[in-house]
Amino acid sequence: MEKASVTAKDFFLWVGGMIALYGGIVAFISLVFDYIDAAFPNPVRESYDYFGSGAEISYETATLIVLTPVFMILMRLIRRDIQADPSRNETWIRRWALVLTLFLAGLAMVVDLIVALTTYLQGEAVTVAFMLKVLTVLLVAGAGFLHFLADMRGYWQREPGKAKLINYGVGVVVALTIIAGFFIIGTPQEIRRVKQDTIRVQDLQSIQWEVVNYWQQKEQLPAELAQVEDPLRGYSLPRDPATGEPYDYSRTGARSFQLCAVFEREGGQNYSIARPTERGGIEDNWEHGTGEACFDRIIDPERYPPFSSAR
């Protein structure tokens, strides 16, 4: 059979297909890793970071949603061209794409096993999360290796019905993986509420230290929050991220005050909030329930002495 020449269409179909494949696999493995971290949190970490891991999960999910159908459509076009002209089965771009994929899949399995054995031989703790990650890479890379090895040997051309079943199976696995994210990190609406509550806590913390700074300068608490605004430093009072309303502040004593905000869900201890500095200070406890929550603060003059005393 005379070998067909590689057309521009062949080149870009295969290059696009491989980019979609590799990008989708990386996103899938990363997504599963994030799920494992959420299900089996590392005790060294204080909490689950919605701004970090949550954003990564969103990006990985979006990548999978886009690249999976792109890959399937491109491969369908490639197989349709091969059925119309069997000589396209022997083009160099196809052989290179399949061999490269086999090489990368095999390399991933070898590296995965080396990492697993090295971790064990060094006496490090082999956690459930670690083993699940090793197994994930092994299964994904192994499945990809077997699939494209069969493709190179022409198995899927001889068994088009089974090829369709594999495509459907991959689609189902990807769909279930994406849906699982809604049970682990919540729906986009829930994530948005968590982020807004996180912003509220950070806003209250910012206001808190501005009030403390005001007291250190003037040795009295502001009667209202507007007094802590400082155009020279570029500081303006933050507002609720959802409603745009100002946060509630009240002076409850000579050195005590209260900050309030309305939260959409229970939380507080899961937020990555800066801790007091080496100088000490007000206890940074921001745990709250759903609805309005108020935080009482008392300034310790020994920890935050007035600036006049340092002169």
Protein Blocks (a to p, Z undefined) as FASTA:
>chain_A
ZZddddfklmmmmmmmmmmmmmmmmmmmmmmmmmmmmmmccfkbmbdcfklmmmmmmmmm
mmmmmmmmmmmmmmmmmmmmmmmmmmlmmgfklmmmmmmmmmmmmmmmmmmmmmmmmmmm
nopacdfklmmmmmmmmmmmmmmmmmmmmmmnommmmmmmlmmmmmmmmmmmmmmmmmmm
mmmnopfklmmmmmmmmmmmmmmmmmmmmmmmmmmmnopacfbfklmpcfknopacdddf
klopacddddfbfkbccdddddfbdchjlpccddddfkopadddfbdcehjddddddddf
klmgcfklmZZ
